[in-house]
Amino acid sequence: MTFQDAYDALLSRWDVPVEQLELTDEFGTTHVNACGPADGPPVVLLPGHGATSPVWYAVAARLASRYRVYAVDLIVDAGRSTNTGRIPKTPTDLHMWLSNVLDGLGIDRVAFCGHSYGAWIALTYAIAHPARVTRLALVDPTDCYTGLRLPYILRALPSLLRPSRARSESILRWETQSLPVDPQVLELAGLAAEQPSTPFVRTKRPTDDQLRALASAPLVFVADRSKSHDASQLARRVNTLTPSATVVHLPQATHHSLPSLHADEVVAGLLAAWAHELPTE
C-alpha cells in the first residue's frame, strides 16, 4: 500500500463527510481536512510529528456534531501539505504559517487541540497570538512544560536521523507497550516516515514566565504510561505554572497510543471543558 492509499484509508474512517481543502501562501500549500457544520464554532486539530491529520479519525467525527473541525497536515511534516515556498526554520515562521492557515479558512479566533509536537505548536501559538485563541487543549504535550526523557530520545534518535518505516513502527510498538494500536494508524505512520518532507522546526520550550502568563486556560491530557516524558512531573508543572489549567489523567494511555486509542476519554474531556459553546465566526 502506498502512503496516499493509507492516508485515504484512515480518512475514510471519519464516518462523516470530509471536505479536503488546499490553502496556498508563501510557504506552499497546506492541506486541511474539514468536517462539521460550516457555521459551527471552529476547532483546529494539530497532529503529532509523523502522525498526519487522519489520525484524528476517532475524535474529529464526534466533535463534528457540534463544531466545525479543521484537521491540518503540518507544513513541516509528512502529509498532503507541501512546503514549496519559504522554508519554516523558527517557531515564529511556524506561527506565521498557522496564521496564514487561519486567514485562508476565514477564521479570526479558534480553539486548538494538538497532540505531542502539535500541542507544542498550539501552545506556543497561543502565547504569541493570544487574541486568536479561544480555547486550548494539549494532548500529552511534549517540550511544553517538561522535556523528553533521555531513554526515549535515545530510542527515537535513529528514526529521526535515518527515518524508515521499520524504525517508525519499532518505536511506536515499544512506546505503546503492547497496547492494541490500530494497524492502519501504525501503517500510515510507518509510510509517512519515508515520505519526503521539510525538516520539522526544532522545539523551544516556553519559559516559566510565559506559561504563568498564558491567557488561555489549557485543558491538558496526561498519558500516565508515557515513555516520552515523566507524567507526574508534567502534571505538577502544569498545576504549578498554569493553575487555571484543567489536567485530565489517562491512566492506560501512552504517548503514542493517543489520540486514536483513547478517543472516548479525549472527546469526553473536550466536550466537558468546552460545555459553554465556543464563539462562532
Salt bridges, closest charged atoms under 4 A:
ASP8 OD1 - ARG80 NH2 2.83
GLU19 OE1 - ARG68 NH2 3.00
GLU22 OE2 - HIS31 ND1 2.57
ASP77 OD2 - HIS49 ND1 3.13
ASP93 OD1 - ARG86 NH1 3.25
ASP103 OD1 - ARG132 NH2 3.01
ASP140 OD1 - HIS229 NE2 3.08
ASP140 OD2 - HIS255 ND1 2.65
GLU169 OE2 - ARG165 NE 3.03
ASP182 OD2 - ARG13 NH2 2.74
GLU187 OE2 - ARG165 NH2 3.54
ASP208 OD1 - ARG237 NH2 3.01
ASP209 OD1 - ARG212 NH1 3.09
ASP224 OD1 - HIS249 ND1 2.79
ASP264 OD1 - ARG62 NH1 2.59
GLU265 OE1 - HIS262 ND1 3.57
